[in-house]
Amino acid sequence: AEEAADAMHQALALKYIAFCFFHRRELDNALSFCNRAKAVAVKNNLSDIVQSMLSFTGMVLRHLGRIEESIQTLTEAVTYPGDSPEVLAGSYNNLAVIYDTKEEFNKALKFYKKALQHMEDKNSPNYPGILGNIGRCLLSLKEYDESKVMLDEALLLSQKCNNTIAESRSHQYLGLYYFERKEYIHCRTHLEEAFGLIDKAG
């Protein structure tokens, strides 16, 4: 970052340092480097990097439990004039997770659907994960038929793109669906599949 030839590469270097701290769960350090990267990007009118850093900062704040700040930052990210559908999808997904955790399923559902709308790559491993979250939200709202359609599609796509985490969650949510419907044999089958995948993945 110190030796970067221009502001864009300096901002990107700071951003990737923030990623490293985030994945090491050193969240305060991650937030510090997020802010540094964003400051460089703002000063040099690098709008796509500013939007990206707003989105990432919002996620870090969510993990720190600073929920209102996270909502404010993520809302700023989705309204910022950047051009990245991927950043928009991630920002809406993080907003959805906040409301999902609060059990405000109508709001969570709205933001998961917005995240899905902005995902350009339908073959992305993240796509079935969001579909599965939509299906689970619909299940929580007792929208059983629509939930089942989403969960079946999420399972199929997660298997197709080899996303073990999304596949295990799809089985788990389908298990919950069949539990709600009092079809306990199907419930057990899906929960055992979910457990097997989790065990296999370590």
C-alpha positions as CSV (number, residue, x, y, z in Angstrom):
1,A,0.0,0.0,0.0
2,E,2.8,2.4,0.9
3,E,4.6,1.8,-2.4
4,A,1.5,1.8,-4.7
5,A,2.1,3.7,-7.9
6,D,-1.4,5.3,-7.8
7,A,-4.4,5.9,-5.5
8,M,-6.4,3.0,-7.0
9,H,-3.7,0.4,-6.2
10,Q,-3.2,1.9,-2.8
11,A,-6.9,1.7,-2.0
12,L,-7.0,-1.9,-3.3
13,A,-4.0,-2.9,-1.2
14,L,-5.6,-1.5,1.9
15,K,-8.9,-3.2,1.0
16,Y,-7.1,-6.6,0.7
17,I,-5.4,-6.1,4.0
18,A,-8.8,-5.5,5.5
19,F,-10.0,-8.8,4.0
20,C,-7.0,-10.6,5.6
21,F,-7.9,-9.3,9.0
22,F,-11.6,-10.1,8.5
23,H,-10.8,-13.7,7.7
24,R,-8.5,-13.9,10.8
25,R,-11.5,-12.6,12.7
26,E,-9.5,-9.5,13.8
27,L,-12.5,-7.3,13.2
28,D,-11.3,-4.0,14.7
29,N,-8.2,-4.2,12.5
30,A,-10.4,-5.0,9.5
31,L,-12.6,-2.0,10.2
32,S,-9.5,0.3,10.5
33,F,-8.2,-0.8,7.1
34,C,-11.7,-0.5,5.6
35,N,-11.8,3.1,6.7
36,R,-8.3,3.8,5.3
37,A,-9.2,2.3,2.0
38,K,-12.4,4.2,1.8
39,A,-10.7,7.5,2.7
40,V,-8.2,7.0,-0.2
41,A,-11.0,6.1,-2.6
42,V,-13.2,9.1,-1.6
43,K,-10.3,11.5,-1.9
44,N,-9.5,10.3,-5.4
45,N,-13.1,9.9,-6.7
46,L,-12.8,6.1,-7.1
47,S,-16.6,5.5,-6.9
48,D,-16.6,1.7,-7.4
49,I,-14.0,1.2,-4.7
50,V,-15.9,3.6,-2.4
51,Q,-19.1,1.5,-2.9
52,S,-17.2,-1.7,-2.4
53,M,-15.7,-0.4,0.9
54,L,-19.0,0.8,2.1
55,S,-20.4,-2.7,1.5
56,F,-17.5,-4.5,3.2
57,T,-17.5,-2.0,6.1
58,G,-21.2,-2.7,6.6
59,M,-20.5,-6.4,6.8
60,V,-17.6,-5.9,9.3
61,L,-19.9,-3.7,11.5
62,R,-22.5,-6.4,11.4
63,H,-20.0,-9.0,12.7
64,L,-19.0,-6.6,15.4
65,G,-22.6,-6.4,16.5
66,R,-22.9,-2.7,15.6
67,I,-26.2,-3.3,13.9
68,E,-27.6,0.2,13.4
69,E,-24.2,1.5,12.0
70,S,-24.2,-1.6,9.7
71,I,-27.6,-0.9,8.4
72,Q,-26.8,2.8,7.8
73,T,-23.5,1.9,6.0
74,L,-25.1,-0.9,3.8
75,T,-27.9,1.4,2.9
76,E,-25.4,4.0,1.8
77,A,-23.6,1.3,-0.2
78,V,-26.8,0.4,-2.2
79,T,-27.5,4.0,-3.0
80,Y,-23.9,5.0,-3.8
81,P,-23.3,5.7,-7.6
82,G,-21.1,2.7,-8.3
83,D,-21.4,0.3,-11.2
84,S,-20.9,-3.1,-9.6
85,P,-23.9,-5.5,-9.5
86,E,-21.8,-7.9,-7.4
87,V,-21.3,-5.2,-4.7
88,L,-25.0,-4.4,-4.8
89,A,-25.9,-8.1,-4.4
90,G,-23.5,-8.4,-1.4
91,S,-24.9,-5.3,0.2
92,Y,-28.5,-6.3,-0.1
93,N,-27.6,-9.8,1.1
94,N,-26.0,-8.4,4.2
95,L,-29.0,-6.2,4.9
96,A,-31.2,-9.3,4.5
97,V,-29.0,-11.3,7.0
98,I,-29.5,-8.5,9.6
99,Y,-33.3,-8.6,9.4
100,D,-33.3,-12.4,9.1
101,T,-31.4,-12.5,12.4
102,K,-34.0,-10.1,13.9
103,E,-36.7,-12.5,12.7
104,E,-38.1,-9.6,10.6
105,F,-38.7,-12.0,7.7
106,N,-40.7,-9.7,5.4
107,K,-37.8,-7.2,5.4
108,A,-35.2,-10.0,5.0
109,L,-37.2,-11.5,2.1
110,K,-37.3,-8.1,0.3
111,F,-33.5,-7.7,0.6
112,Y,-32.7,-11.3,-0.4
113,K,-34.8,-10.9,-3.5
114,K,-33.0,-7.6,-4.3
115,A,-29.7,-9.4,-3.8
116,L,-30.8,-12.1,-6.3
117,Q,-31.9,-9.5,-8.8
118,H,-28.4,-8.0,-8.9
119,M,-26.5,-11.3,-9.2
120,E,-25.5,-11.4,-12.9
121,D,-23.8,-14.8,-12.7
122,K,-26.6,-17.4,-12.2
123,N,-23.8,-20.1,-12.0
124,S,-22.2,-18.3,-9.0
125,P,-21.8,-20.6,-6.0
126,N,-23.5,-17.8,-4.0
127,Y,-26.7,-17.9,-6.0
128,P,-28.2,-21.1,-4.5
129,G,-27.3,-19.9,-1.0
130,I,-29.4,-16.8,-1.5
131,L,-32.2,-18.9,-3.1
132,G,-32.1,-21.2,0.0
133,N,-32.4,-18.2,2.3
134,I,-35.4,-16.9,0.4
135,G,-37.0,-20.4,0.7
136,R,-36.4,-20.4,4.5
137,C,-37.8,-16.9,4.9
138,L,-40.9,-18.0,3.0
139,L,-41.2,-21.0,5.2
140,S,-41.1,-18.8,8.3
141,L,-43.9,-16.7,6.7
142,K,-45.9,-20.0,6.1
143,E,-45.8,-19.5,2.4
144,Y,-45.3,-23.3,1.9
145,D,-45.8,-23.8,-1.8
146,E,-43.5,-21.0,-2.8
147,S,-40.9,-22.0,-0.2
148,K,-40.8,-25.6,-1.6
149,V,-40.2,-24.4,-5.1
150,M,-37.3,-22.1,-4.0
151,L,-35.7,-24.8,-1.8
152,D,-35.9,-27.5,-4.5
153,E,-34.2,-25.1,-7.0
154,A,-31.6,-24.1,-4.4
155,L,-30.8,-27.8,-3.8
156,L,-30.5,-28.5,-7.5
157,L,-28.3,-25.5,-8.2
158,S,-26.0,-26.1,-5.2
159,Q,-25.4,-29.7,-6.4
160,K,-24.8,-28.5,-9.9
161,C,-22.1,-25.9,-8.8
162,N,-20.6,-28.2,-6.1
163,N,-21.4,-25.8,-3.2
164,T,-21.5,-28.2,-0.2
165,I,-22.5,-25.5,2.3
166,A,-25.5,-24.4,0.2
167,E,-26.4,-28.0,-0.4
168,S,-26.3,-28.9,3.2
169,R,-28.4,-25.9,4.1
170,S,-30.9,-26.6,1.4
171,H,-31.4,-30.1,2.8
172,Q,-31.7,-28.6,6.3
173,Y,-34.4,-26.2,5.2
174,L,-36.2,-28.9,3.3
175,G,-36.1,-30.9,6.5
176,L,-37.7,-28.0,8.3
177,Y,-40.3,-27.7,5.5
178,Y,-41.3,-31.4,5.8
179,F,-41.3,-31.1,9.6
180,E,-43.8,-28.2,9.3
181,R,-45.9,-30.3,7.0
182,K,-45.7,-33.2,9.5
183,E,-44.1,-35.5,6.9
184,Y,-41.5,-36.8,9.2
185,I,-39.9,-39.5,7.0
186,H,-39.0,-36.9,4.4
187,C,-37.9,-34.6,7.2
188,R,-35.5,-37.1,8.6
189,T,-34.1,-38.0,5.2
190,H,-33.2,-34.4,4.4
191,L,-31.8,-33.7,7.9
192,E,-29.6,-36.8,7.6
193,E,-28.4,-35.7,4.2
194,A,-27.6,-32.3,5.7
195,F,-25.7,-33.8,8.5
196,G,-23.7,-36.1,6.2
197,L,-22.6,-33.2,4.0
198,I,-21.5,-31.2,7.0
199,D,-19.6,-34.1,8.4
200,K,-18.0,-34.8,5.0
201,A,-17.0,-31.1,4.7
202,G,-15.5,-31.1,8.1
